[in-house]
Amino acid sequence: MFDDLIGKPYKENGRGPEGYDCYGLVLTVCHRLGIDLPDRQELLKVPFEKVKAKQAGDIVFIPGPTGGHIGVMENKNTMLQVMDR
């Protein structure tokens, strides 16, 4: 379902299909899963819940000094994310 996204380059504010930033990739994946997300700033206001066992469709937020990183779980072991900047 997401094979066409693998290997796409990082693109600042990218929403695809030529390239993605981390939020753009999450938006695309969630859209394909039928999930509507708020814009980036609104999403960051939503309280995230820690879970012990990740599953497909979970949004993963990793806090960091520049605002953090976001990805989405493809399955319980694999996170779809944009890696290169």
C-alpha positions as CSV (number, residue, x, y, z in Angstrom):
1,M,0.0,0.0,0.0
2,F,2.9,2.3,0.6
3,D,5.7,0.9,-1.6
4,D,5.5,3.9,-3.9
5,L,6.5,6.2,-1.0
6,I,9.7,4.3,-0.2
7,G,12.9,6.1,-1.4
8,K,11.2,9.5,-2.0
9,P,13.5,12.3,-1.2
10,Y,13.2,14.9,1.6
11,K,11.6,18.1,0.4
12,E,11.1,21.0,2.8
13,N,7.3,21.4,3.3
14,G,6.9,18.6,0.8
15,R,3.5,17.0,0.4
16,G,4.5,14.7,-2.5
17,P,4.6,13.1,-4.9
18,E,8.1,14.4,-5.8
19,G,9.2,14.6,-2.1
20,Y,8.0,14.8,1.4
21,D,8.9,16.3,4.8
22,C,8.0,14.1,7.7
23,Y,4.6,15.7,8.3
24,G,3.8,15.5,4.5
25,L,4.5,11.8,4.5
26,V,2.3,11.2,7.6
27,L,-0.5,13.1,5.9
28,T,-0.2,11.0,2.8
29,V,-0.2,7.7,4.7
30,C,-3.1,8.7,6.9
31,H,-5.1,10.0,3.9
32,R,-4.7,6.6,2.3
33,L,-5.9,4.9,5.5
34,G,-9.0,7.2,5.5
35,I,-7.7,9.3,8.5
36,D,-8.0,13.1,8.4
37,L,-5.4,15.0,10.4
38,P,-5.4,18.6,11.5
39,D,-2.7,20.9,10.2
40,R,0.8,20.6,11.7
41,Q,0.5,23.2,14.4
42,E,-2.9,21.9,15.6
43,L,-1.6,18.3,15.6
44,L,1.3,19.3,17.9
45,K,-1.3,20.6,20.4
46,V,-3.0,17.2,20.6
47,P,-1.9,15.3,23.7
48,F,0.0,12.2,22.5
49,E,-0.5,9.0,24.5
50,K,2.4,6.6,25.2
51,V,1.8,3.1,24.2
52,K,3.8,-0.1,24.9
53,A,2.8,-2.0,21.8
54,K,2.8,0.0,18.6
55,Q,0.5,-1.1,15.8
56,A,-0.1,-0.2,12.2
57,G,-1.5,3.4,11.8
58,D,0.0,4.7,15.1
59,I,1.5,8.1,14.7
60,V,4.9,8.3,16.4
61,F,6.2,11.6,17.6
62,I,9.9,11.9,18.7
63,P,10.5,15.2,20.5
64,G,13.6,17.1,19.5
65,P,15.3,20.5,19.8
66,T,13.9,21.7,16.4
67,G,10.3,20.6,17.0
68,G,10.8,16.9,16.7
69,H,10.1,14.2,14.2
70,I,6.9,12.4,13.2
71,G,6.3,9.1,11.4
72,V,3.6,6.5,11.2
73,M,3.8,2.8,11.9
74,E,3.3,0.5,8.9
75,N,3.2,-2.5,11.2
76,K,4.2,-3.2,14.7
77,N,7.9,-3.2,13.8
78,T,8.3,-0.7,10.9
79,M,7.9,3.1,10.9
80,L,7.4,5.0,7.7
81,Q,9.4,8.2,8.0
82,V,11.4,10.7,6.0
83,M,15.1,10.3,7.0
84,D,17.3,12.6,5.0
85,R,17.3,16.4,5.2
